């Protein structure tokens, strides 16, 4: 008895569109697929927690902003509070700031100049040092890097007195140079850059050398462009430290015209009288440069948290 030949399975014709063309098949909507695009309870809890933390962090900023419209003596007497008389709020403190603030804007400019100079110098010098530790081999490399790590463990208060004596012996007291120069090679910044540079493939450097690029050219034309996230993170960190630096400038600066903003605001509190109005609104305006710095570099900072060093 002859076997029946196998029946050919005809492919299911693709659905036709209105114009006669093939209509794309739609993917089946499964429960897992719908769950993947719908927010879960955990995501809502996480978002609510982050919103709560952000609100708590913003409370002091909002409180000091409200205080700028109040009488300074009332703020000091009652403290920062949102229970205020709306009829007592005024713009007198703003008028005082822009018309009779004395050397406030001079202090502001001094701090701005020193912050820009120190951040730029620290990023350049520290990245140079870190690049050497990460990309080159030389005698005593491990020992020198251990010394950098040891410097990170030493508080500045222990180095302050010998550094102050050295500054006086060199005749650099009461100059801006002595504020910037000792901190250009920052141990924390060197360590951060070294760890970042270790993630850069050596093949990029070798390709640059094959193309005839100098060692300085490799650093400035290849390494720095892919190190923007690291530069942004360190610019924010060092900018905040430099802008709020109080103790070291207080020791070495003696001329009132050279005072930085933190020192200048501190001089508003004296045994003979306190200018609370200028102190409060001046402290509020001192937040603006740091806010601008963060907004300017946040794109690169976030990029560094989500992307690698090598761009495709």
Secondary structure as GFF3:
##gff-version 3
##sequence-region A 1 312
A	DSSP	alpha_helix	31	37	.	.	.	ID=ss1
A	DSSP	alpha_helix	41	67	.	.	.	ID=ss2
A	DSSP	alpha_helix	72	78	.	.	.	ID=ss3
A	DSSP	three_ten_helix	86	88	.	.	.	ID=ss4
A	DSSP	alpha_helix	92	99	.	.	.	ID=ss5
A	DSSP	alpha_helix	104	135	.	.	.	ID=ss6
A	DSSP	alpha_helix	141	153	.	.	.	ID=ss7
A	DSSP	alpha_helix	156	170	.	.	.	ID=ss8
A	DSSP	alpha_helix	177	180	.	.	.	ID=ss9
A	DSSP	three_ten_helix	181	183	.	.	.	ID=ss10
A	DSSP	alpha_helix	187	197	.	.	.	ID=ss11
A	DSSP	alpha_helix	202	210	.	.	.	ID=ss12
A	DSSP	alpha_helix	215	218	.	.	.	ID=ss13
A	DSSP	pi_helix	219	223	.	.	.	ID=ss14
A	DSSP	three_ten_helix	225	227	.	.	.	ID=ss15
A	DSSP	alpha_helix	228	243	.	.	.	ID=ss16
A	DSSP	alpha_helix	247	252	.	.	.	ID=ss17
A	DSSP	three_ten_helix	256	258	.	.	.	ID=ss18
A	DSSP	alpha_helix	261	266	.	.	.	ID=ss19
A	DSSP	beta_strand	269	270	.	.	.	ID=ss20
A	DSSP	beta_strand	273	274	.	.	.	ID=ss21
A	DSSP	alpha_helix	276	285	.	.	.	ID=ss22
A	DSSP	alpha_helix	288	306	.	.	.	ID=ss23
###
